[in-house]
Amino acid sequence: MITGDNPMTAAAIAAEAGVDDFSPGHAEDKLKLIRDEQAKGKLVAMCGDGTNDAPRSPRPTSASP
């Protein structure tokens, strides 16, 4: 999980979602990660509130508002 949330919020969300690892990042970081993973042929899912990500988001394989 890559998130712009503060570390305490990110840890709580990761734990609730069953995510083992998370990293801080901004919309540009997420965009690069998604494109890099898609270039490897991987399926990519993205979810979030869209407030900061929507203007710069690529087309993930799957997305949820």
All heavy atoms as TSV, in Angstrom:
chain	resi	resn	atom	element	x	y	z
A	1	MET	N	N	0.854	-1.158	0.000
A	1	MET	CA	C	0.000	0.000	0.000
A	1	MET	C	C	0.905	1.226	0.000
A	1	MET	O	O	1.895	1.267	0.719
A	1	MET	CB	C	-0.873	-0.013	1.250
A	1	MET	CG	C	-1.848	1.123	1.347
A	1	MET	SD	S	-2.982	0.950	2.750
A	1	MET	CE	C	-2.042	1.754	4.037
A	2	ILE	N	N	0.583	2.186	-0.833
A	2	ILE	CA	C	1.308	3.452	-0.843
A	2	ILE	C	C	0.290	4.549	-0.538
A	2	ILE	O	O	-0.799	4.570	-1.117
A	2	ILE	CB	C	2.044	3.683	-2.178
A	2	ILE	CG1	C	2.891	4.937	-2.118
A	2	ILE	CG2	C	1.121	3.688	-3.341
A	2	ILE	CD1	C	3.851	5.086	-3.283
A	3	THR	N	N	0.607	5.389	0.430
A	3	THR	CA	C	-0.382	6.346	0.911
A	3	THR	C	C	0.253	7.664	1.327
A	3	THR	O	O	1.388	7.695	1.786
A	3	THR	CB	C	-1.171	5.759	2.100
A	3	THR	OG1	O	-2.123	6.725	2.552
A	3	THR	CG2	C	-0.264	5.363	3.243
A	4	GLY	N	N	-0.513	8.706	1.176
A	4	GLY	CA	C	-0.091	10.017	1.640
A	4	GLY	C	C	-0.563	10.301	3.055
A	4	GLY	O	O	-0.286	11.358	3.613
A	5	ASP	N	N	-1.293	9.354	3.645
A	5	ASP	CA	C	-1.773	9.531	5.017
A	5	ASP	C	C	-0.609	9.538	6.000
A	5	ASP	O	O	0.459	8.995	5.718
A	5	ASP	CB	C	-2.739	8.406	5.401
A	5	ASP	CG	C	-4.078	8.515	4.687
A	5	ASP	OD1	O	-4.532	9.652	4.441
A	5	ASP	OD2	O	-4.658	7.461	4.380
A	6	ASN	N	N	-0.868	10.111	7.169
A	6	ASN	CA	C	0.184	10.089	8.186
A	6	ASN	C	C	0.423	8.639	8.609
A	6	ASN	O	O	-0.439	7.779	8.442
A	6	ASN	CB	C	-0.165	11.013	9.362
A	6	ASN	CG	C	-1.284	10.480	10.218
A	6	ASN	OD1	O	-1.168	9.403	10.794
A	6	ASN	ND2	N	-2.364	11.223	10.328
A	7	PRO	N	N	1.614	8.336	9.135
A	7	PRO	CA	C	1.977	6.952	9.448
A	7	PRO	C	C	1.018	6.229	10.387
A	7	PRO	O	O	0.757	5.035	10.211
A	7	PRO	CB	C	3.368	7.076	10.066
A	7	PRO	CG	C	3.923	8.327	9.467
A	7	PRO	CD	C	2.742	9.253	9.330
A	8	MET	N	N	0.463	6.917	11.383
A	8	MET	CA	C	-0.461	6.244	12.305
A	8	MET	C	C	-1.756	5.852	11.591
A	8	MET	O	O	-2.265	4.747	11.778
A	8	MET	CB	C	-0.761	7.134	13.504
A	8	MET	CG	C	0.431	7.264	14.448
A	8	MET	SD	S	0.064	8.250	15.903
A	8	MET	CE	C	-1.140	7.225	16.718
A	9	THR	N	N	-2.269	6.749	10.768
A	9	THR	CA	C	-3.479	6.445	9.998
A	9	THR	C	C	-3.198	5.327	9.008
A	9	THR	O	O	-3.990	4.395	8.863
A	9	THR	CB	C	-3.979	7.700	9.261
A	9	THR	OG1	O	-4.257	8.718	10.218
A	9	THR	CG2	C	-5.220	7.406	8.447
A	10	ALA	N	N	-2.069	5.403	8.327
A	10	ALA	CA	C	-1.697	4.376	7.358
A	10	ALA	C	C	-1.576	3.010	8.024
A	10	ALA	O	O	-2.055	2.002	7.481
A	10	ALA	CB	C	-0.386	4.748	6.671
A	11	ALA	N	N	-0.972	2.949	9.197
A	11	ALA	CA	C	-0.823	1.680	9.912
A	11	ALA	C	C	-2.182	1.100	10.288
A	11	ALA	O	O	-2.413	-0.110	10.159
A	11	ALA	CB	C	0.037	1.868	11.151
A	12	ALA	N	N	-3.100	1.941	10.731
A	12	ALA	CA	C	-4.434	1.468	11.106
A	12	ALA	C	C	-5.188	0.945	9.898
A	12	ALA	O	O	-5.825	-0.120	9.959
A	12	ALA	CB	C	-5.217	2.597	11.782
A	13	ILE	N	N	-5.120	1.659	8.785
A	13	ILE	CA	C	-5.811	1.231	7.561
A	13	ILE	C	C	-5.199	-0.065	7.044
A	13	ILE	O	O	-5.917	-0.992	6.657
A	13	ILE	CB	C	-5.758	2.334	6.490
A	13	ILE	CG1	C	-6.596	3.537	6.948
A	13	ILE	CG2	C	-6.246	1.814	5.139
A	13	ILE	CD1	C	-6.396	4.787	6.125
A	14	ALA	N	N	-3.869	-0.141	7.037
A	14	ALA	CA	C	-3.192	-1.354	6.567
A	14	ALA	C	C	-3.583	-2.557	7.410
A	14	ALA	O	O	-3.880	-3.630	6.883
A	14	ALA	CB	C	-1.676	-1.151	6.588
A	15	ALA	N	N	-3.614	-2.389	8.726
A	15	ALA	CA	C	-3.974	-3.498	9.613
A	15	ALA	C	C	-5.405	-3.960	9.358
A	15	ALA	O	O	-5.677	-5.160	9.288
A	15	ALA	CB	C	-3.796	-3.079	11.068
A	16	GLU	N	N	-6.308	-3.010	9.205
A	16	GLU	CA	C	-7.708	-3.363	8.975
A	16	GLU	C	C	-7.904	-4.059	7.632
A	16	GLU	O	O	-8.737	-4.951	7.496
A	16	GLU	CB	C	-8.579	-2.109	9.036
A	16	GLU	CG	C	-10.060	-2.416	8.998
A	16	GLU	CD	C	-10.919	-1.198	9.257
A	16	GLU	OE1	O	-10.511	-0.308	10.012
A	16	GLU	OE2	O	-12.024	-1.155	8.680
A	17	ALA	N	N	-7.107	-3.655	6.645
A	17	ALA	CA	C	-7.233	-4.236	5.295
A	17	ALA	C	C	-6.406	-5.505	5.117
A	17	ALA	O	O	-6.474	-6.138	4.066
A	17	ALA	CB	C	-6.811	-3.200	4.257
A	18	GLY	N	N	-5.608	-5.864	6.123
A	18	GLY	CA	C	-4.779	-7.056	6.009
A	18	GLY	C	C	-3.546	-6.842	5.151
A	18	GLY	O	O	-2.999	-7.787	4.600
A	19	VAL	N	N	-3.100	-5.595	5.042
A	19	VAL	CA	C	-1.917	-5.267	4.251
A	19	VAL	C	C	-0.693	-5.336	5.154
A	19	VAL	O	O	-0.675	-4.739	6.233
A	19	VAL	CB	C	-2.063	-3.849	3.636
A	19	VAL	CG1	C	-0.793	-3.427	2.930
A	19	VAL	CG2	C	-3.249	-3.813	2.682
A	20	ASP	N	N	0.321	-6.064	4.718
A	20	ASP	CA	C	1.517	-6.267	5.533
A	20	ASP	C	C	2.519	-5.124	5.455
A	20	ASP	O	O	3.356	-4.975	6.338
A	20	ASP	CB	C	2.235	-7.554	5.108
A	20	ASP	CG	C	1.398	-8.782	5.367
A	20	ASP	OD1	O	0.589	-8.777	6.310
A	20	ASP	OD2	O	1.553	-9.759	4.614
A	21	ASP	N	N	2.486	-4.351	4.392
A	21	ASP	CA	C	3.510	-3.342	4.187
A	21	ASP	C	C	2.892	-2.095	3.579
A	21	ASP	O	O	2.003	-2.196	2.741
A	21	ASP	CB	C	4.574	-3.899	3.246
A	21	ASP	CG	C	5.804	-3.020	3.148
A	21	ASP	OD1	O	6.088	-2.261	4.097
A	21	ASP	OD2	O	6.493	-3.098	2.123
A	22	PHE	N	N	3.352	-0.938	4.014
A	22	PHE	CA	C	2.904	0.300	3.408
A	22	PHE	C	C	4.039	1.294	3.372
A	22	PHE	O	O	4.982	1.200	4.156
A	22	PHE	CB	C	1.688	0.887	4.127
A	22	PHE	CG	C	1.944	1.323	5.549
A	22	PHE	CD1	C	2.370	2.607	5.826
A	22	PHE	CD2	C	1.758	0.437	6.603
A	22	PHE	CE1	C	2.615	3.001	7.136
A	22	PHE	CE2	C	1.993	0.830	7.910
A	22	PHE	CZ	C	2.426	2.116	8.172
A	23	SER	N	N	3.968	2.210	2.425
A	23	SER	CA	C	5.003	3.223	2.249
A	23	SER	C	C	4.357	4.581	2.081
A	23	SER	O	O	3.272	4.694	1.519
A	23	SER	CB	C	5.825	2.935	0.994
A	23	SER	OG	O	6.449	1.698	1.073
A	24	PRO	N	N	5.048	5.622	2.535
A	24	PRO	CA	C	4.530	6.958	2.296
A	24	PRO	C	C	4.690	7.314	0.822
A	24	PRO	O	O	5.619	6.844	0.166
A	24	PRO	CB	C	5.412	7.849	3.171
A	24	PRO	CG	C	6.673	7.084	3.353
A	24	PRO	CD	C	6.289	5.638	3.299
A	25	GLY	N	N	3.801	8.106	0.308
A	25	GLY	CA	C	3.914	8.521	-1.080
A	25	GLY	C	C	2.853	9.534	-1.442
A	25	GLY	O	O	1.818	9.623	-0.787
A	26	HIS	N	N	3.140	10.262	-2.464
A	26	HIS	CA	C	2.198	11.257	-2.964
A	26	HIS	C	C	1.634	10.769	-4.287
A	26	HIS	O	O	2.029	9.727	-4.802
A	26	HIS	CB	C	2.909	12.602	-3.130
A	26	HIS	CG	C	3.447	13.127	-1.838
A	26	HIS	ND1	N	2.633	13.638	-0.852
A	26	HIS	CD2	C	4.701	13.190	-1.352
A	26	HIS	CE1	C	3.364	14.009	0.174
A	26	HIS	NE2	N	4.631	13.736	-0.092
A	27	ALA	N	N	0.718	11.524	-4.857
A	27	ALA	CA	C	0.053	11.116	-6.092
A	27	ALA	C	C	1.055	10.764	-7.188
A	27	ALA	O	O	0.868	9.788	-7.913
A	27	ALA	CB	C	-0.902	12.205	-6.567
A	28	GLU	N	N	2.124	11.527	-7.302
A	28	GLU	CA	C	3.128	11.250	-8.334
A	28	GLU	C	C	3.801	9.899	-8.103
A	28	GLU	O	O	4.097	9.177	-9.047
A	28	GLU	CB	C	4.198	12.354	-8.372
A	28	GLU	CG	C	3.675	13.713	-8.774
A	28	GLU	CD	C	3.061	14.488	-7.608
A	28	GLU	OE1	O	3.172	14.051	-6.435
A	28	GLU	OE2	O	2.435	15.527	-7.875
A	29	ASP	N	N	4.048	9.553	-6.829
A	29	ASP	CA	C	4.654	8.261	-6.496
A	29	ASP	C	C	3.717	7.121	-6.876
A	29	ASP	O	O	4.147	6.091	-7.394
A	29	ASP	CB	C	4.964	8.178	-5.001
A	29	ASP	CG	C	5.894	9.282	-4.526
A	29	ASP	OD1	O	6.836	9.632	-5.258
A	29	ASP	OD2	O	5.661	9.799	-3.417
A	30	LYS	N	N	2.435	7.313	-6.586
A	30	LYS	CA	C	1.442	6.287	-6.902
A	30	LYS	C	C	1.345	6.087	-8.407
A	30	LYS	O	O	1.279	4.961	-8.897
A	30	LYS	CB	C	0.083	6.669	-6.339
A	30	LYS	CG	C	0.058	6.736	-4.831
A	30	LYS	CD	C	-1.261	7.277	-4.339
A	30	LYS	CE	C	-1.220	7.586	-2.857
A	30	LYS	NZ	N	-2.478	8.172	-2.394
A	31	LEU	N	N	1.349	7.186	-9.144
A	31	LEU	CA	C	1.276	7.136	-10.598
A	31	LEU	C	C	2.437	6.328	-11.161
A	31	LEU	O	O	2.247	5.439	-11.988
A	31	LEU	CB	C	1.295	8.561	-11.159
A	31	LEU	CG	C	1.309	8.725	-12.665
A	31	LEU	CD1	C	0.010	8.206	-13.258
A	31	LEU	CD2	C	1.499	10.187	-13.029
A	32	LYS	N	N	3.645	6.593	-10.677
A	32	LYS	CA	C	4.821	5.860	-11.159
A	32	LYS	C	C	4.726	4.376	-10.811
A	32	LYS	O	O	4.996	3.517	-11.643
A	32	LYS	CB	C	6.097	6.460	-10.581
A	32	LYS	CG	C	7.356	5.756	-11.087
A	32	LYS	CD	C	8.611	6.374	-10.530
A	32	LYS	CE	C	9.878	5.713	-11.002
A	32	LYS	NZ	N	9.849	4.354	-11.457
A	33	LEU	N	N	4.328	4.076	-9.584
A	33	LEU	CA	C	4.213	2.685	-9.156
A	33	LEU	C	C	3.197	1.934	-10.021
A	33	LEU	O	O	3.459	0.828	-10.488
A	33	LEU	CB	C	3.813	2.599	-7.691
A	33	LEU	CG	C	3.615	1.187	-7.160
A	33	LEU	CD1	C	4.937	0.438	-7.113
A	33	LEU	CD2	C	2.976	1.217	-5.796
A	34	ILE	N	N	2.049	2.544	-10.255
A	34	ILE	CA	C	1.016	1.897	-11.073
A	34	ILE	C	C	1.534	1.652	-12.481
A	34	ILE	O	O	1.407	0.549	-13.019
A	34	ILE	CB	C	-0.273	2.734	-11.092
A	34	ILE	CG1	C	-0.941	2.688	-9.718
A	34	ILE	CG2	C	-1.229	2.258	-12.187
A	34	ILE	CD1	C	-2.071	3.673	-9.539
A	35	ARG	N	N	2.131	2.652	-13.082
A	35	ARG	CA	C	2.638	2.490	-14.450
A	35	ARG	C	C	3.748	1.446	-14.517
A	35	ARG	O	O	3.799	0.649	-15.464
A	35	ARG	CB	C	3.107	3.826	-14.993
A	35	ARG	CG	C	1.941	4.730	-15.314
A	35	ARG	CD	C	2.375	5.960	-16.045
A	35	ARG	NE	N	1.198	6.728	-16.445
A	35	ARG	CZ	C	1.188	8.028	-16.619
A	35	ARG	NH1	N	2.284	8.726	-16.436
A	35	ARG	NH2	N	0.086	8.646	-16.982
A	36	ASP	N	N	4.636	1.434	-13.534
A	36	ASP	CA	C	5.717	0.446	-13.514
A	36	ASP	C	C	5.165	-0.974	-13.414
A	36	ASP	O	O	5.621	-1.880	-14.118
A	36	ASP	CB	C	6.673	0.699	-12.339
A	36	ASP	CG	C	7.532	1.939	-12.515
A	36	ASP	OD1	O	7.548	2.522	-13.624
A	36	ASP	OD2	O	8.184	2.337	-11.522
A	37	GLU	N	N	4.193	-1.171	-12.536
A	37	GLU	CA	C	3.615	-2.503	-12.364
A	37	GLU	C	C	2.827	-2.931	-13.606
A	37	GLU	O	O	2.884	-4.084	-14.015
A	37	GLU	CB	C	2.728	-2.556	-11.121
A	37	GLU	CG	C	3.505	-2.380	-9.813
A	37	GLU	CD	C	4.592	-3.422	-9.624
A	37	GLU	OE1	O	4.288	-4.632	-9.671
A	37	GLU	OE2	O	5.761	-3.034	-9.420
A	38	GLN	N	N	2.102	-2.007	-14.216
A	38	GLN	CA	C	1.369	-2.331	-15.445
A	38	GLN	C	C	2.335	-2.686	-16.574
A	38	GLN	O	O	2.050	-3.576	-17.370
A	38	GLN	CB	C	0.466	-1.181	-15.857
A	38	GLN	CG	C	-0.747	-1.045	-14.971
A	38	GLN	CD	C	-1.604	0.154	-15.319
A	38	GLN	OE1	O	-1.098	1.204	-15.721
A	38	GLN	NE2	N	-2.905	0.017	-15.137
A	39	ALA	N	N	3.467	-1.999	-16.634
A	39	ALA	CA	C	4.466	-2.285	-17.665
A	39	ALA	C	C	5.024	-3.696	-17.526
A	39	ALA	O	O	5.468	-4.293	-18.506
A	39	ALA	CB	C	5.602	-1.260	-17.605
A	40	LYS	N	N	4.979	-4.239	-16.313
A	40	LYS	CA	C	5.425	-5.618	-16.062
A	40	LYS	C	C	4.314	-6.627	-16.374
A	40	LYS	O	O	4.486	-7.824	-16.172
A	40	LYS	CB	C	5.837	-5.786	-14.598
A	40	LYS	CG	C	7.030	-4.957	-14.198
A	40	LYS	CD	C	7.263	-5.122	-12.701
A	40	LYS	CE	C	8.270	-4.133	-12.172
A	40	LYS	NZ	N	8.379	-4.209	-10.697
A	41	GLY	N	N	3.152	-6.114	-16.803
A	41	GLY	CA	C	2.037	-6.989	-17.121
A	41	GLY	C	C	1.169	-7.342	-15.937
A	41	GLY	O	O	0.309	-8.215	-16.027
A	42	LYS	N	N	1.371	-6.672	-14.811
A	42	LYS	CA	C	0.590	-6.973	-13.618
A	42	LYS	C	C	-0.742	-6.245	-13.640
A	42	LYS	O	O	-0.869	-5.168	-14.219
A	42	LYS	CB	C	1.360	-6.583	-12.358
A	42	LYS	CG	C	2.608	-7.417	-12.155
A	42	LYS	CD	C	3.273	-7.075	-10.853
A	42	LYS	CE	C	4.490	-7.965	-10.635
A	42	LYS	NZ	N	5.147	-7.642	-9.366
A	43	LEU	N	N	-1.729	-6.849	-13.006
A	43	LEU	CA	C	-3.011	-6.192	-12.815
A	43	LEU	C	C	-2.881	-5.258	-11.626
A	43	LEU	O	O	-2.309	-5.623	-10.607
A	43	LEU	CB	C	-4.110	-7.221	-12.545
A	43	LEU	CG	C	-4.394	-8.213	-13.661
A	43	LEU	CD1	C	-5.452	-9.208	-13.213
A	43	LEU	CD2	C	-4.835	-7.498	-14.918
A	44	VAL	N	N	-3.404	-4.065	-11.755
A	44	VAL	CA	C	-3.253	-3.061	-10.710
A	44	VAL	C	C	-4.623	-2.569	-10.269
A	44	VAL	O	O	-5.473	-2.251	-11.102
A	44	VAL	CB	C	-2.422	-1.857	-11.211
A	44	VAL	CG1	C	-2.309	-0.793	-10.141
A	44	VAL	CG2	C	-1.041	-2.319	-11.661
A	45	ALA	N	N	-4.830	-2.528	-8.968
A	45	ALA	CA	C	-6.064	-1.983	-8.405
A	45	ALA	C	C	-5.703	-0.757	-7.582
A	45	ALA	O	O	-4.646	-0.695	-6.967
A	45	ALA	CB	C	-6.760	-3.015	-7.526
A	46	MET	N	N	-6.594	0.208	-7.590
A	46	MET	CA	C	-6.370	1.429	-6.815
A	46	MET	C	C	-7.678	1.802	-6.152
A	46	MET	O	O	-8.742	1.726	-6.761
A	46	MET	CB	C	-5.912	2.551	-7.742
A	46	MET	CG	C	-5.668	3.857	-7.046
A	46	MET	SD	S	-5.051	5.054	-8.236
A	46	MET	CE	C	-5.019	6.491	-7.192
A	47	CYS	N	N	-7.602	2.194	-4.904
A	47	CYS	CA	C	-8.792	2.684	-4.228
A	47	CYS	C	C	-8.408	3.884	-3.385
A	47	CYS	O	O	-7.251	4.071	-3.048
A	47	CYS	CB	C	-9.453	1.601	-3.380
A	47	CYS	SG	S	-8.454	1.043	-1.999
A	48	GLY	N	N	-9.364	4.706	-3.102
A	48	GLY	CA	C	-9.111	5.895	-2.301
A	48	GLY	C	C	-10.256	6.865	-2.446
A	48	GLY	O	O	-11.223	6.610	-3.162
A	49	ASP	N	N	-10.116	7.998	-1.780
A	49	ASP	CA	C	-11.187	8.985	-1.853
A	49	ASP	C	C	-11.113	9.816	-3.126
A	49	ASP	O	O	-12.047	10.505	-3.479
A	49	ASP	CB	C	-11.195	9.891	-0.624
A	49	ASP	CG	C	-9.909	10.666	-0.441
A	49	ASP	OD1	O	-9.134	10.800	-1.412
A	49	ASP	OD2	O	-9.676	11.144	0.680
A	50	GLY	N	N	-9.991	9.760	-3.815
A	50	GLY	CA	C	-9.868	10.458	-5.082
A	50	GLY	C	C	-9.560	11.938	-4.962
A	50	GLY	O	O	-9.322	12.599	-5.960
A	51	THR	N	N	-9.554	12.469	-3.761
A	51	THR	CA	C	-9.336	13.903	-3.574
A	51	THR	C	C	-8.002	14.350	-4.148
A	51	THR	O	O	-7.929	15.306	-4.902
A	51	THR	CB	C	-9.410	14.260	-2.078
A	51	THR	OG1	O	-10.680	13.854	-1.585
A	51	THR	CG2	C	-9.216	15.741	-1.858
A	52	ASN	N	N	-6.932	13.664	-3.795
A	52	ASN	CA	C	-5.606	14.057	-4.260
A	52	ASN	C	C	-5.143	13.263	-5.472
A	52	ASN	O	O	-4.290	13.717	-6.222
A	52	ASN	CB	C	-4.578	13.874	-3.138
A	52	ASN	CG	C	-4.876	14.741	-1.955
A	52	ASN	OD1	O	-5.188	15.919	-2.113
A	52	ASN	ND2	N	-4.814	14.175	-0.775
A	53	ASP	N	N	-5.682	12.079	-5.653
A	53	ASP	CA	C	-5.193	11.190	-6.705
A	53	ASP	C	C	-5.866	11.390	-8.050
A	53	ASP	O	O	-5.237	11.211	-9.085
A	53	ASP	CB	C	-5.392	9.729	-6.291
A	53	ASP	CG	C	-4.671	9.399	-5.011
A	53	ASP	OD1	O	-3.551	9.892	-4.835
A	53	ASP	OD2	O	-5.225	8.661	-4.191
A	54	ALA	N	N	-7.124	11.723	-8.060
A	54	ALA	CA	C	-7.902	11.746	-9.292
A	54	ALA	C	C	-7.295	12.577	-10.414
A	54	ALA	O	O	-7.237	12.103	-11.550
A	54	ALA	CB	C	-9.329	12.200	-9.001
A	55	PRO	N	N	-6.824	13.790	-10.149
A	55	PRO	CA	C	-6.312	14.590	-11.262
A	55	PRO	C	C	-5.098	13.989	-11.965
A	55	PRO	O	O	-4.869	14.254	-13.134
A	55	PRO	CB	C	-5.934	15.915	-10.611
A	55	PRO	CG	C	-6.693	15.963	-9.343
A	55	PRO	CD	C	-6.848	14.541	-8.901
A	56	ARG	N	N	-4.308	13.172	-11.264
A	56	ARG	CA	C	-3.082	12.633	-11.843
A	56	ARG	C	C	-3.129	11.129	-12.032
A	56	ARG	O	O	-2.125	10.536	-12.405
A	56	ARG	CB	C	-1.899	12.992	-10.960
A	56	ARG	CG	C	-1.579	14.457	-10.996
A	56	ARG	CD	C	-0.482	14.729	-10.023
A	56	ARG	NE	N	-1.110	14.951	-8.728
A	56	ARG	CZ	C	-0.904	16.009	-7.958
A	56	ARG	NH1	N	-0.066	16.911	-8.334
A	56	ARG	NH2	N	-1.512	16.141	-6.823
A	57	SER	N	N	-4.245	10.521	-11.781
A	57	SER	CA	C	-4.300	9.069	-11.816
A	57	SER	C	C	-4.255	8.529	-13.236
A	57	SER	O	O	-4.906	9.046	-14.121
A	57	SER	CB	C	-5.573	8.560	-11.128
A	57	SER	OG	O	-5.494	8.769	-9.761
A	58	PRO	N	N	-3.487	7.452	-13.408
A	58	PRO	CA	C	-3.528	6.730	-14.680
A	58	PRO	C	C	-4.773	5.871	-14.694
A	58	PRO	O	O	-5.571	5.914	-13.758
A	58	PRO	CB	C	-2.283	5.855	-14.598
A	58	PRO	CG	C	-2.177	5.553	-13.141
A	58	PRO	CD	C	-2.618	6.822	-12.442
A	59	ARG	N	N	-4.924	5.094	-15.683
A	59	ARG	CA	C	-6.051	4.169	-15.711
A	59	ARG	C	C	-5.598	2.852	-15.093
A	59	ARG	O	O	-4.982	2.034	-15.753
A	59	ARG	CB	C	-6.528	3.935	-17.140
A	59	ARG	CG	C	-7.125	5.150	-17.770
A	59	ARG	CD	C	-7.707	4.806	-19.116
A	59	ARG	NE	N	-8.367	5.941	-19.680
A	59	ARG	CZ	C	-9.666	6.189	-19.561
A	59	ARG	NH1	N	-10.425	5.352	-18.902
A	59	ARG	NH2	N	-10.196	7.255	-20.095
A	60	PRO	N	N	-5.901	2.638	-13.814
A	60	PRO	CA	C	-5.544	1.347	-13.222
A	60	PRO	C	C	-6.378	0.248	-13.856
A	60	PRO	O	O	-7.400	0.517	-14.490
A	60	PRO	CB	C	-5.877	1.529	-11.748
A	60	PRO	CG	C	-6.793	2.677	-11.676
A	60	PRO	CD	C	-6.560	3.522	-12.892
A	61	THR	N	N	-5.950	-0.977	-13.683
A	61	THR	CA	C	-6.707	-2.100	-14.201
A	61	THR	C	C	-8.077	-2.140	-13.545
A	61	THR	O	O	-9.074	-2.472	-14.150
A	61	THR	CB	C	-5.935	-3.411	-13.926
A	61	THR	OG1	O	-4.604	-3.254	-14.419
A	61	THR	CG2	C	-6.609	-4.580	-14.602
A	62	SER	N	N	-8.131	-1.757	-12.280
A	62	SER	CA	C	-9.383	-1.713	-11.520
A	62	SER	C	C	-9.298	-0.552	-10.549
A	62	SER	O	O	-8.245	-0.266	-10.009
A	62	SER	CB	C	-9.558	-3.025	-10.753
A	62	SER	OG	O	-10.701	-2.959	-9.947
A	63	ALA	N	N	-10.403	0.133	-10.343
A	63	ALA	CA	C	-10.396	1.259	-9.406
A	63	ALA	C	C	-11.701	1.285	-8.635
A	63	ALA	O	O	-12.738	0.834	-9.110
A	63	ALA	CB	C	-10.208	2.572	-10.136
A	64	SER	N	N	-11.633	1.822	-7.437
A	64	SER	CA	C	-12.813	1.952	-6.596
A	64	SER	C	C	-12.794	3.324	-5.946
A	64	SER	O	O	-11.757	3.733	-5.423
A	64	SER	CB	C	-12.796	0.877	-5.525
A	64	SER	OG	O	-13.843	1.065	-4.614
A	65	PRO	N	N	-13.910	4.047	-5.973
A	65	PRO	CA	C	-13.922	5.369	-5.335
A	65	PRO	C	C	-13.881	5.258	-3.819
A	65	PRO	O	O	-14.211	4.298	-3.236
A	65	PRO	CB	C	-15.234	5.980	-5.789
A	65	PRO	CG	C	-16.073	4.841	-6.257
A	65	PRO	CD	C	-15.140	3.722	-6.612
